Amino acid sequence: MILNLKTEHIYLILGFLGQFLFFMRFFIQWLVSEKQKKSVIPISFWFFSISGGVLLLTYAIIRKDPVFILGQSCGLLIYSRNLFLIYKKKS
């Protein structure tokens, strides 16, 4: 059986998937911090931030929401910069 998804449903799935990935960054950060008994931001936090941010930015562009587009665009710059600084320090 092939699912007959309307375009609107696909957009909603995209938005919810983006929100889920964004949630996962906090969940992973919480788990790692609990395990180490101190506040820690693991690299996976930034990768979840970028992947969730990209999906949410795509959703915002589809929805033509300038506030959401601006917010996600700025966030993606910050997340990318943090990863750049982390990898620069390691090399």
C-alpha positions in Angstrom: 0.0 0.0 0.0 1.4 3.4 -1.0 0.7 6.3 1.3 -1.0 9.2 -0.4 0.4 12.1 1.6 -0.8 15.6 0.8 1.9 18.3 0.5 0.6 19.8 3.7 1.2 16.6 5.6 4.8 16.3 4.2 5.4 19.9 5.5 4.1 19.0 8.9 6.2 15.9 9.1 9.2 18.0 8.1 8.4 20.5 10.9 7.8 17.9 13.5 11.0 16.1 12.6 12.9 19.3 12.9 11.4 19.9 16.3 12.2 16.4 17.4 15.9 16.8 16.4 16.0 20.1 18.2 14.5 18.5 21.3 17.1 15.7 21.1 20.0 18.1 21.5 18.7 19.1 25.0 17.9 15.5 25.9 21.4 14.3 25.0 23.0 17.2 26.8 20.9 16.4 29.9 21.9 12.7 29.8 25.6 13.5 29.4 25.6 16.1 32.1 23.8 13.7 34.5 26.3 11.0 33.7 29.3 13.3 34.4 27.6 15.0 37.3 28.4 18.5 35.8 27.1 20.6 33.0 28.5 19.4 29.7 27.7 20.2 26.1 28.7 17.2 23.9 29.5 17.6 20.2 26.3 15.8 19.4 24.4 18.8 20.8 25.8 20.9 18.0 25.0 18.3 15.3 21.4 17.9 16.5 21.2 21.8 16.6 22.3 22.0 13.0 20.2 19.2 11.7 17.1 20.4 13.5 17.9 24.0 12.5 18.2 23.1 8.8 14.8 21.2 8.8 13.1 24.0 10.8 14.6 26.6 8.4 13.3 24.7 5.5 9.9 24.5 7.1 10.0 28.2 7.8 10.9 29.0 4.2 8.1 26.8 2.9 5.7 28.6 5.3 7.2 32.0 4.3 7.5 33.0 8.0 10.1 35.8 8.1 10.4 35.7 11.9 11.1 32.0 12.0 13.5 32.3 9.0 15.5 34.9 10.7 15.7 33.1 14.0 16.7 29.8 12.4 19.3 31.4 10.1 21.0 33.1 13.0 21.0 29.9 15.0 22.6 27.9 12.2 25.4 30.4 12.0 26.1 30.1 15.8 25.9 26.3 15.8 28.2 26.1 12.8 30.7 28.5 14.4 30.8 26.5 17.6 31.6 23.3 15.6 34.3 25.1 13.7 35.8 26.3 16.9 35.7 22.8 18.5 37.4 21.2 15.4 39.9 24.1 15.1 41.0 23.5 18.7 41.4 19.8 18.1 43.7 20.2 15.1 
